[in-house]
């Protein structure tokens, strides 16, 4: 299902870009092209974005192989098509409305919750994580012999979006079917099911993030990105022993934020 052509403008001639091509490959030019396409839905490849969303669950490695293809053909790792971001935004809206319905929120409370989830949980936290990972990867993970390469900030943000999508589906969609009848009950099975879903969702986030940076051939020691798994499992076991219910805490927090 992946394209097979891999012609690179950089691979022709002596490998140097002409001044016109160099101008087209600046960060500002890439950002302008990406933002401009946000207002041209006919130019977006929604079918391919849906393919990526499917394979982020079943085979995320295949998604990152496409990033290699983009680097070869367009000389950038980050997405140049905002279709994935648009579909993710739609998922956020639908799942948040479902969350508001399950928590018995009114219309304006649901709108407040939607604004919080979009601009704080997804965009705000995503900007912080992407910036942190961009800095750490360029500062500590780039191979010494490849100092001419660096991790694009846009790619770091794409990795966050890729990892955030499975987490969103698990916590804001699948979990909805169990909240009122199982998870927020006072029984042991309630916080076991809820906390297990949190374990799977955050574990998926860590794993997809690791795959994103390990896909870059000029990075080293990317296995350290899997180390948070140990802390995650430890916290999960402690939560079960202490009877903490992360989903109930999240619901209480959301209700407090929309008051």
N, C-alpha and C positions, 0 to 999 in steps of 0.2 A: 504493500500500500504506500510505501515511501517512494518519492521520486528517485530516479536512478541517474539522471544527468548531473554531472558535477564539474561544469566548466567554470573556472574562476578567472576573473579579470586580472587578479594579482598573479595568477600562474602563467600569464602570457608574457613573452618578451623577457626582460631582465627582472620581472617581479615588482617593478616600481609603478606607482600610480601616477597618471598625468595630473597636472594641477587641477583640472576640472573634476576628475574622479576623486582626487584627494578632498576637495571641497564638499563633495557629496557624501563623503564618509566621515565627516566630523560629527561629534556628539550632538551639536546643535542642529545640524541638517537632519540627522536621524530622528531626533526628537520632534522636529517640525513636521517631518513626513508622517510620523506615527500619529501625532495629534490631529493633523489635517485629515487623515483617513477616518478618524472618529466620526466625522460628519458626512461620510460617504459610505453608506451601508452597502451599496451595490459593489463596492470594491473589496469588501471583506469576505473572507472565505470561511463562512460559518460551518460548512460541512467538515472542513479540516479541523476547525476548533472543536467540534463535537467529537471527532475521531480522537483528538488529544485527550479530551475529558474522559472518554471511555478507557483509553489505554493507561491513563494515570492510575486507574484501579487495577487493571489486569496485567499490564506490562509497561511500567513507567520508563524502562530503559529504551523502548522504541521511540518514546516521545523525545528523549534527549538525543537519539541518533538523528532526528530531524534537525536539531539545533546544529549538529555537525554539517549537515547539508547546507543550511542557511549560511554558515560561516564560509563554506567553499564557494557558494554562488553569489552571495551579497556582501561578503566581508564583514559580517557582524554576527555575534552570537545571540543577541536579544531579538525578540519578535519585532517585525516591522508591520504586522497586521494586528489591529486591536480587537479582532473578532473574539478572541478568548476572553479578554477583559469584559467585553459587552455581555457575553453569555454568562460569565461569572457574576456580573452585576444583576442580571435577571434572576439567577439562582439565589442570590442574596435576598432580593426583594420577595420572591415567592416563599422561600424558607422562613424568612422573618415574619411574614404575614401569618404563616402557619404556626410559628412560635407564639405570636400574639393571640391567635385563636385558642391554642391549647392552654395558654395562661389566662384566658378570659379577660383580655385587655380590650379597652374601647378603641375607637378609631384613632383619636389623637394620640393615645398611648402607643398604639402600634406604629404610627408615623414616627414618633419620637424614638421608639426602639429601632426602627429601620434606619433612621439617620445615625444613631449610635453605632449600629453594627457595620454600616457601610463606611462611615468616615473615621471611626475609632478602631473597631475590631479589625477591619480589613485594610483600609488605606493607611490610617495612622500607625498602627502596629506594623504593618507591612513596610512602610517607609523607614521606620526605626530598624527593623530586622535587616532589611535589604542594605541599608547604609552600614550597619555594623558588620554584616557578612562581607560586603564589598571592601571595607577597610581591612578587616582581619585577613581575608584571602589575599589581597594585594600586598599586605604588609608581611605576612608570615608564611603563606602557602605557595607563593610563586617560586618556581625553581630558579636558582641563581643563574644558570646558563640561559634562561629565557626572560631576562629582565625587559626585553623589548615588548613582551606581552603583558597584558593586564586584564583583570576581570571588569567587564563593562557593568556600570551601575544598573543599566536597563536589564541586563541578564540576571543580576542578583535579584531584582524585583520580579522578574519572570519566574525565577526559581521559587520565590515566596508564593506567588500566585499558584504555581503548579502544586506546591505542597499544601496550600491553604484549601484548595478545592476538595480533596478527599476529606479533610477535617470538617469542612462545612457540611458536606453531605451526611457524614456520620453523626455529627452533633446537632445539626439544625434540620435534618430531615428524617433519617432513620430513627433517631432517638425520640422524635415527636410521638411515635406510635406507642411508646412505652412509658412516657412521663407520668401521665395521670393515673394509670392503672397499675404500674409496677414500680417505677424508679423513685418517685417521691413518697412512697409509702414508708412506714416505720420498720418494715421487715428487713432482714438481712439480705434477702434476694434483691430488694430494691436498690440499695447502694452497691451491691455486687454487680448487678447488670449495668447501672449507670457508670460506675467507676471503670468497669471493663471497657465500655464504649469510649470513655475518655482515654484509656490506655491505648486502644487501637488507633484512635484518631490522632493523638499526639505522636504515637509511634510511627504512623504513616507520614506525618509531617517531617519528622526527623529523617526517615529513610529517603523520602523523595528529595529532601534538601541535600542529603549526602550524595545521591545519584547526580544531582545537578552540578555539583562542584567536582565530583570525581570524573565527570564527562569531559572536563577541560584538560587537555593533554599537558598543559604547562603548569599545572598545580601538583603539589606533592603533599604527602601525609594527610590526605583528605579523610582517612579512616578516623581521625580524631573527631569528626563531626558525628560519629556514631556513639561517642562516649556518653552523651546525655541519656542514652537508653538505660544505663545502669542506675542513674538517679531517678529516672521515670519509674522503673520497676520497683525501686526501693520506696518511693513515695506511694505507689499503688498498694504495696503490701502494708505500709503503715496506715493508709486510709482504711483498708479493710479491717485492720486490727483495732483501730480507734472508732470505727463506725462513721467516718466522714462521708458525706454524700455530696460529691462535687456538683451534680446536676441540680440538687436542691439549692445549693449555694449560688449557682448561676441564675436560677429562676428568681431567687430573692434579690439578687443584685440587679437583674433587669427590671423587676418591679420597682425597686428603689430608684433606679435611674429615670424612669418615665413618670414619676410622681410630679 
